[in-house]
Amino acid sequence: MVQKIALFNHKGGVSKTTTTFNLGWMLASKGKRVILVDTDPQCNLTGIALKEETEDDEARIEEIYNTRSNIKTGLAPAFESQPRAIEAVDCIPIQGQEGLFLLPGHVGFAEYEVTLGIAQELTGSIQALKNLPGAISDLLEKTANKFNADYILIDMSPSLGAINQNLLMTSDFFLVPTTADFFSVMAIDSLSRILSKWCTWAKMASTNPVLREAAYPFPEFKLKFLGTIVQNYRIIRGKETAAFQTWIEKIETTVSSKLQPILEVNNLLLPNQVYTEQGINGSFTMTKISNFNSLIALSQEHRTPVYALTSEQLRQTGIVRENNQSKQEEFKTTFSELADKIIALSSSYAVSA
């Protein structure tokens, strides 16, 4: 059975897309079949996965969109009242890593926001809208079955709109990427307030007979919190700088004092023992990832994770190459350990559930 993991933070610029790409690649390298789903209308994940650097790349991407389905066309039967049922998306294999696929994004996906919002507010009271709340989940499940996927990683936009509400509430797990700054602390505080409202809606929707019996049934509510990722901080002499360490501590304190109580009340936490076995304490920090620096540009250019760039792709010599190769090994270890934690957490819950 596929596990759907949403990467969500309504603050932008927290490296959700970079994390999704690098984590998905690492999970696939461990033998898992993974679909990366780009639900952000900015389509940054799609650009990274398909390479968007030259005019030739643009022409190739245009051809892909002319011949393959994407998040918007996949949902069109439900949202545009087309006389056909939703079908699995023809995902694109990502070059360089077997078992890794992309469900491309679409700028026009945002066009469905208002209609979905109306449908979710009315919770199935209007028959013409009853199929919409369960449509996204149906599309992802059918696509996962077609590709025999173990994991779906959902790269979400930085918003609190109806689409994100639906994506998060119909996922199995969620991660909250953050950066070590004041605005991430603010975002966690905000998330603490919005989660209860969304969970209340999702629990009602999952038991609503109209939505449960729709052509695209609204799924059972079973969301669980995996943890946070703190990233993009700078390292000096092997340690976080004092300023970044202060914000890391504030993020962890805010998670413990404000987010955790909301997670507990809404039954969004796994058993404590499951977290403890993976070395995750009460702050729920899964890992800390320092700044990618120049490696991120090379990663995007070559459609390859930072830790998998070759010497030829680095195009560097001497001490610069040695330093970057050392950083690559650090990132490889970090993402490998993160992937192992996710596999263990999701597997433990699947067994216990």
Secondary structure, 3 states (H helix, E strand, C coil): CCEEEEECCCCCCCCHHHHHHHHHHHHHHCCCCEEEEECCCCCHHHHHHHCCCCHHHHHHHHHHHHHCCCHHHHHHHHHCCCCCCCCCCCCEECCCCCCEEEECCCHHHHHHHHHHHHHHHHCCCCHHHCCCCCHHHHHHHHHHHHHCCCEEEEECCCCCCHHHHHHHHCCCEEEEEEECCHHHHHHHHHHHHHHHHHHHHHHHHHHCHHHHCCCCCCCCCCCEEEEEEEEEECEECCEECHHHHHHHHHHHHHHHHHHHHHHHHCCCCCCHHHHHHCCCCCCCEEEEEECCCCHHHHHHHHCCCHHHCCHHHHCCCHHHHHHHHHHHHHHHHHHHHHHHHHHHHHHHHHHHC
